[in-house]
């Protein structure tokens, strides 16, 4: 398993949730291992006050890589 903890604001549909930063008793979720299928799933996590989740990148998608930096052309000296 490739487990990764990410902030709740980085969660996207298609990820596989395998843990949260709270007890399951404090959430409406019976299980804390399930695929994130809709934006509604993400909204429910946020309304529970969850700040970070653990994702399994082998069972769902990973956090997208940051965009590549844009190369600036050397303008030379004026």
C-alpha positions as CSV (number, residue, x, y, z in Angstrom):
1,X,0.0,0.0,0.0
2,X,1.1,3.5,-0.8
3,X,-0.5,5.6,2.0
4,X,-0.2,9.4,1.9
5,X,-1.7,12.0,4.3
6,X,-3.0,15.0,2.5
7,X,-4.9,18.2,3.5
8,X,-8.7,18.1,3.0
9,X,-8.4,20.9,0.4
10,X,-6.3,18.6,-1.8
11,X,-8.9,15.8,-1.9
12,X,-10.5,15.1,-5.3
13,X,-13.0,12.6,-6.7
14,X,-11.3,9.3,-7.6
15,X,-9.1,9.1,-4.5
16,X,-9.4,6.2,-2.1
17,X,-9.8,7.3,1.5
18,X,-8.2,4.9,4.0
19,X,-8.1,7.0,7.2
20,X,-9.0,10.4,8.7
21,X,-7.7,12.6,11.4
22,X,-10.7,12.0,13.7
23,X,-12.5,9.1,15.4
24,X,-15.2,7.5,13.4
25,X,-17.6,8.3,16.2
26,X,-17.3,12.0,15.3
27,X,-18.3,11.5,11.7
28,X,-21.4,10.3,9.8
29,X,-19.3,7.6,8.1
30,X,-19.6,4.1,9.3
31,X,-16.4,3.1,7.5
32,X,-13.3,5.1,7.0
33,X,-12.1,3.2,3.9
34,X,-14.0,4.0,0.7
35,X,-13.5,5.6,-2.7
36,X,-14.3,9.3,-3.0
37,X,-17.0,9.1,-5.7
38,X,-18.6,12.6,-5.6
39,X,-18.1,16.1,-4.5
40,X,-20.8,15.5,-1.9
41,X,-18.4,13.0,-0.3
42,X,-15.7,15.7,0.0
43,X,-18.2,18.2,1.3
44,X,-19.3,15.8,4.0
45,X,-15.7,15.3,5.1
46,X,-15.2,19.1,5.3
47,X,-18.4,19.7,7.3
48,X,-17.2,17.2,9.9
49,X,-14.2,19.4,10.6
50,X,-11.8,16.9,9.1
51,X,-8.5,18.7,8.2
52,X,-6.5,15.8,6.7
53,X,-7.1,12.3,5.3
54,X,-5.0,9.3,4.4
55,X,-5.3,8.1,0.8
56,X,-4.2,4.8,-0.8
57,X,-2.6,5.7,-4.1
58,X,-2.7,2.0,-5.2
59,X,-6.5,1.8,-4.9
60,X,-7.3,5.4,-6.1
61,X,-5.7,8.3,-7.8
62,X,-2.9,10.3,-6.3
63,X,-2.5,14.0,-5.8
64,X,-1.9,15.6,-9.1
65,X,1.7,16.8,-9.5
66,X,2.3,20.6,-9.4
67,X,2.5,22.3,-12.8
68,X,5.9,22.5,-14.3
69,X,7.6,25.9,-14.0
70,X,7.6,28.0,-17.2
71,X,11.1,28.6,-18.6
72,X,11.8,32.2,-19.1
73,X,13.9,33.1,-22.1
74,X,17.1,35.0,-21.4
75,X,16.4,38.5,-22.6
76,X,20.1,39.5,-22.3
77,X,21.4,42.8,-21.0
78,X,19.7,46.0,-22.3
